[in-house]
Amino acid sequence: MKAAFYKGNYRLFNKLTAWWDNGKYTHMELVFSDQVAASSSFMDGGVRFKSIKFDDSRWNFIELPGTLFSERDARVWFDVNKGRKYDFSGLIRFVADALPENRTKFFCSEACLSALNIKEAWRFTPNSAYILLNSIIEAANV
């Protein structure tokens, strides 16, 4: 399994997201060993599985070691939560943090990190998720 990070600056929303978050990533997916991707997407209506043809010029990947992250558990998380709505207000929380967490809706990195059993996943953007996962792998010397 791997995590995929979209280097999106092709749409206005992506440009604003990258600018606000001071990073290059605007979306996150988990890619399972059978190449099926899973995430939460505003364009797709929320939590879903999807077949994506990844263009390496627009995506960066992190291999997620099975000793640290369970592909089976991640897939089960997406099976259980498939169809949940996209958490647009969750994105706004990064600007106006007075908004409460919505435990029934998910934005992309929140869904992916929740599936990886990362606590308080709603706190992470795609950019901070990229740093977090690399740090966990590096600290484990995997």
N, C-alpha and C positions, 0 to 999 in steps of 0.2 A: 504494500500500500504506500501511496505517496500523497503529499499535500501539493497542490498546484496553486500558484499565485499569479493572477492576471495583471500584466503591466498595461493597464488600460488608460489611454489618454485620447481615445478616439471619439468619445461622446462628451457632451458638456457635463453630465453627471459625474463621469469618471474623472474628468479634468478637475472639477471642484473637489471631489473626494481626495484625489492625490494631493492637491494643493493644501486642503485643510489638514490632512493627516501628515503632511510633510514627508511623503514617501512615494514610491512608484507603484505600489500594489493597490488595486481597487476592488478585487474580488478574490475569493478563496474557494477551492473545491477539494474534496478528498477523492482520490482515484484508486479504486480497488484493483486487486490483482487481475481481475477479468476485464479491466479497462472501463468499467462503468464508473461514472463520476456521480458524486452526491454533494449537495450543498443546499442553501436557501437563496433564492434569487427573486428580486423584485419583478423582473421580466417574466419569470415562470410562475409567479404567484405564491412562492414560499418554498417549503422544504420539499425536495424532490430528488429522484435519480435521473440521470441524463447521459446519453451517449454524446460525447464531445470529441471532435477532431482537434486535438491540441496543436497549435502552431507554436513551435519552440521560440519564435521571435517575439511572441506576445505573452509567454508563460515561463515562469521559473518553477522548479520542482525541488522538493525535499523528500528523499527516501525516508520512510518512517519505519525504523527497525521493529520487527515483531517482538523483540524482547522488551520493548518499552510501550508499544501501542498495539492493541488487539484489533486486527482487521475484522474479526468476527463480531466483537462487541460494537465496533463502529457501524458495521452494516445493520446490526440489530437496532441500534439507536435510530438510524435513518428509516428502517422499516416501521418502527413504532411511531415515529414523528412525521412520516410522510404525509403531506397534505396540510400541515400546519402553515399558517399565514406568515408572510414576510413581515419582519419587525422594522418598519420604517421609522417608528418613533425611537427605536433603539439607536439608529444612526444619529438622530437629533440629540440623544442623550450625550453624545460626545461634544456637542456644542452647548447644550443646556442641561447640565447634569442633575437638575432638580427633578427631572422626569423619572418616575419609578420604573424598575425593570418589569417587563411583561414576560411572564414565565410560559406563556402559551404561543408566543411568536418568536421567530428567530431571523437574524440577518446572517450573512454567509459565514463569517469567521466564528460567530457565536455557535452556529449549528455544527460546524466542523470540529471546533474545539470541544464542544459538549460531547460529541460522538467519540472523541479521544479521551473522555473522562477528565478534562481540564476543569477545575473548579472556577466558578465565577467567569465563565467564558464570555459573558456579555460585556466584560471590560476590555476586550481585545478587538482591535481593527485588523484587517488583513496585514498591515505593516507590522504591528506589534505581535501578531500571531507568528509571522515569519521569524522574527527575532526570538520569540519564546521557544518555538520548536527547535530552532538551531541551537539555542542555549541548553535545552534539555538533553539533546543528543550529544552535544559536546561535553556536558558535565558527566554524562554516563560513559564517556569514552567509547562510544559505539561506532 
